[in-house]
Amino acid sequence: MAEAAPLRIVIVGGGTAGWMAAAALSKLLPARDYTLTLIESDEIGTVGVGEATLPHIKVFNDTLGIDEAQFMRETQASLKVGIEFVGWDRPGDRYVHPFGTFGEPWAGIDFQHHWARAKAAGCDVGELHDYSFAIAACRNNAFELPNEDPKSIRSTYAYAYHFDAGLYAAFLRRWSIARGVERIEGKVVDVARDASSGHVASVTLESGAVIEGDLFIDCSGFRSLLVGQTMDTAWCDWSHWLPCDRAFAVPSLRTEPLLPFTRATAQEAGWTWRIGLQHRTGNGHVFCSSFTDEDRARDVLLGALDAAPLGEPRMLRFQAGRRAAAWAGNCVAIGLASGFLEPLESTSIFLIQAAVMDLINLMPTRRSGIDPRLAAEFNRLFEVHYDRSRDFIVLHYLANRREGALWDHVRNMELPDGLAHKIALFEASAAAPDYRYGLFSRDSWLAVLVGQGILPNAHSLLAEAIPLAELEAQLADLKYRIDVNAADMTRHGDFIRSYCPAPALEPAA
Ligand SMILES: Cc1cc2nc3c(=O)[nH]c(=O)nc-3n(C[C@H](O)[C@H](O)[C@H](O)COP(=O)(O)OP(=O)(O)OC[C@H]3O[C@@H](n4cnc5c(N)ncnc54)[C@H](O)[C@@H]3O)c2cc1C
């Protein structure tokens, strides 16, 4: 039997989404059955932000076989074990969402029940956030690779990276081209569709070149050239839950110490981010144009910097939401082409990774063709990922005690059903069910629920199995182990200098 010709995959767009897709597909798909072409336009460029990640990215890099220290050197990366939220309940308060667990599940029940029980009994056991090793590391500006012994308190966290978005895309580009991805520079100016199926048959570049394909991956950013513009897939607007619609971004000079966490600070009509890299600090102000004006928003960003800016702030516009479907016909949108959630919890690059891996698992073959059942399953997973991430981000806003029109608005808005249920369940019982799939874990929910001042009014009776005095002693011992071990850790800056020092680089504005 004659061998089927390879399936031609065309990726439109060479930002983080395009090159993550190209890298994973070139590594994991059999080269004999697929060809990979990526089109990117130097003239249009990339969005140029997206520098804070979640721990899943390490799994992605490990799957590709990327050497961690080399990758970190080439992208001026630093490490993070959590995200610090400053002023999200009231100005001046702060808490960390750690990439790690709270306590230990004693007597077969989740830790928060023990903590809630001891609190309810009037014991002086401190805050939930005192029982996280990752938070203790953040407080000490410390980092070490997690211990591999699961019994060690030093194994109870994961980590992610901050990296330079431009250098990351360049790193993946080199990596992918070395593995056979064909890169074409040029601007897509026309899209041709098959008259009977409606599938995209080819794209035409400004040069006149026509690139044909069987499957098109739309990584064209906010333009959403194929799934949005060509296939006209509906947009689900979430701006009633997440009204911020603009951001100013600007890099600044690097400062000491190099923090092992991303910082998100609430502001009068939005929030600012701070991401420390080896060669510079990335900063931005996400804000809502209905509640402030652009000049004021720019001033708020510049006023929040802790070092001199390296250039003029650049403004980006967006709307929170997602496509009703990311896979339409023979086009699959990944990255900003598929949707947008403000970067409060560093979710976007995770959403790219999830979509790339889901696509690989559901990848059509030349023989199967574009089976609509594959698309339906991909779209189901896409919805789950996006909607769960959205609920978690909305959670940060709703319980605030801040002043200002934005904060009043989000305090009084009607919540998505699933989110309202999760909060009510936690308040009534301290229960925080874990998702078996996707973001975010129970410990992440606990960090933000309690961090925002949403507290349980009751706990599981299973927690009463431990006599109270014994529980207090266990809690004190746990806290002691956390504090002693965290005090002994290497400073983050020292770790970076010994593990993956990046070459000195003029930071680009
Ligand atoms: C303010 C802000 C802050 C963010 N911060 C974070 C963060 O901290 N963490 C995180 O995970 N995510 C963050 N994100 C999201 C993150 O930036 C994106 O998810 C990520 O960069 C992927 O972008 P992309 O590749 O989808 O799009 P882009 O980077 O915009 O790339 C689009 C590509 O398509 C090409 N293209 C477009 N039209 C054409 C055409 N006609 N012909 C040829 N090529 C074309 C462009 O040239 C480019 O190569 C942030 C986003 C914003 C707006």
The ligand as a Tripos MOL2 file, in Angstrom:
@<TRIPOS>MOLECULE
LIG
   53    58     1     0     0
SMALL
NO_CHARGES

@<TRIPOS>ATOM
      1 C1         -0.1370   43.2760   29.0800 C.3       1 LIG1
      2 C2          0.0800   41.8170   28.9610 C.ar      1 LIG1
      3 C3          0.8680   41.1480   29.8950 C.ar      1 LIG1
      4 C4          1.0400   39.7730   29.8240 C.ar      1 LIG1
      5 N1          1.7700   39.1090   30.7740 N.ar      1 LIG1
      6 C5          1.8140   37.7490   30.7740 C.ar      1 LIG1
      7 C6          2.5030   37.0170   31.7680 C.ar      1 LIG1
      8 O1          3.1300   37.5680   32.6570 O.2       1 LIG1
      9 N2          2.4700   35.6720   31.7130 N.ar      1 LIG1
     10 C7          1.8180   35.0080   30.7200 C.ar      1 LIG1
     11 O2          1.7680   33.7690   30.7310 O.2       1 LIG1
     12 N3          1.2330   35.6700   29.7250 N.ar      1 LIG1
     13 C8          1.2000   37.0140   29.7340 C.ar      1 LIG1
     14 N4          0.5760   37.6820   28.7200 N.ar      1 LIG1
     15 C9          0.0900   36.9290   27.5790 C.3       1 LIG1
     16 C10         1.2720   36.5960   26.6780 C.3       1 LIG1
     17 O3          1.9210   37.7940   26.2850 O.3       1 LIG1
     18 C11         0.8260   35.8410   25.4490 C.3       1 LIG1
     19 O4          0.0210   34.7550   25.8250 O.3       1 LIG1
     20 C12         2.0220   35.2940   24.7040 C.3       1 LIG1
     21 O5          2.9680   36.2830   24.4550 O.3       1 LIG1
     22 C13         1.5990   34.6730   23.4120 C.3       1 LIG1
     23 O6          1.2740   35.6410   22.4580 O.3       1 LIG1
     24 P1          0.9500   35.1140   21.0050 P.3       1 LIG1
     25 O7          2.0860   34.3110   20.5190 O.co2     1 LIG1
     26 O8         -0.3800   34.4740   21.0440 O.co2     1 LIG1
     27 O9          0.7920   36.4700   20.1820 O.3       1 LIG1
     28 P2          1.9060   37.4950   19.6410 P.3       1 LIG1
     29 O10         3.0930   37.5940   20.5160 O.co2     1 LIG1
     30 O11         1.1630   38.7590   19.3630 O.co2     1 LIG1
     31 O12         2.3930   36.8680   18.2860 O.3       1 LIG1
     32 C14         1.5960   36.9340   17.1290 C.3       1 LIG1
     33 C15         2.4270   36.5050   15.9390 C.3       1 LIG1
     34 O13         1.5930   36.4820   14.7920 O.3       1 LIG1
     35 C16         2.2440   37.1560   13.7480 C.3       1 LIG1
     36 N5          1.2450   37.6970   12.8490 N.ar      1 LIG1
     37 C17         0.1320   38.3790   13.1240 C.ar      1 LIG1
     38 N6         -0.5260   38.7130   12.0030 N.ar      1 LIG1
     39 C18         0.2010   38.2030   10.9920 C.ar      1 LIG1
     40 C19         0.0680   38.2130    9.5730 C.ar      1 LIG1
     41 N7         -0.9350   38.8290    8.9590 N.pl3     1 LIG1
     42 N8          1.0170   37.5940    8.8410 N.ar      1 LIG1
     43 C20         2.0600   36.9630    9.4270 C.ar      1 LIG1
     44 N9          2.2340   36.9310   10.7530 N.ar      1 LIG1
     45 C21         1.3260   37.5470   11.5140 C.ar      1 LIG1
     46 C22         3.0680   38.2250   14.4520 C.3       1 LIG1
     47 O14         4.0920   38.7150   13.6400 O.3       1 LIG1
     48 C23         3.5850   37.4240   15.6270 C.3       1 LIG1
     49 O15         4.7050   36.6630   15.2240 O.3       1 LIG1
     50 C24         0.4330   39.0580   28.7710 C.ar      1 LIG1
     51 C25        -0.3040   39.7390   27.7990 C.ar      1 LIG1
     52 C26        -0.4860   41.1080   27.8880 C.ar      1 LIG1
     53 C27        -1.2920   41.8080   26.8380 C.3       1 LIG1
@<TRIPOS>BOND
     1     1     2 1
     2     2     3 ar
     3     2    52 ar
     4     3     4 ar
     5     4     5 ar
     6     4    50 ar
     7     5     6 ar
     8     6     7 ar
     9     6    13 1
    10     7     8 2
    11     7     9 ar
    12     9    10 ar
    13    10    11 2
    14    10    12 ar
    15    12    13 ar
    16    13    14 ar
    17    14    15 1
    18    14    50 ar
    19    15    16 1
    20    16    17 1
    21    16    18 1
    22    18    19 1
    23    18    20 1
    24    20    21 1
    25    20    22 1
    26    22    23 1
    27    23    24 1
    28    24    25 2
    29    24    26 1
    30    24    27 1
    31    27    28 1
    32    28    29 2
    33    28    30 1
    34    28    31 1
    35    31    32 1
    36    32    33 1
    37    33    34 1
    38    33    48 1
    39    34    35 1
    40    35    36 1
    41    35    46 1
    42    36    37 ar
    43    36    45 ar
    44    37    38 ar
    45    38    39 ar
    46    39    40 ar
    47    39    45 ar
    48    40    41 1
    49    40    42 ar
    50    42    43 ar
    51    43    44 ar
    52    44    45 ar
    53    46    47 1
    54    46    48 1
    55    48    49 1
    56    50    51 ar
    57    51    52 ar
    58    52    53 1
@<TRIPOS>SUBSTRUCTURE
     1 LIG1         1 GROUP 0 **** ****
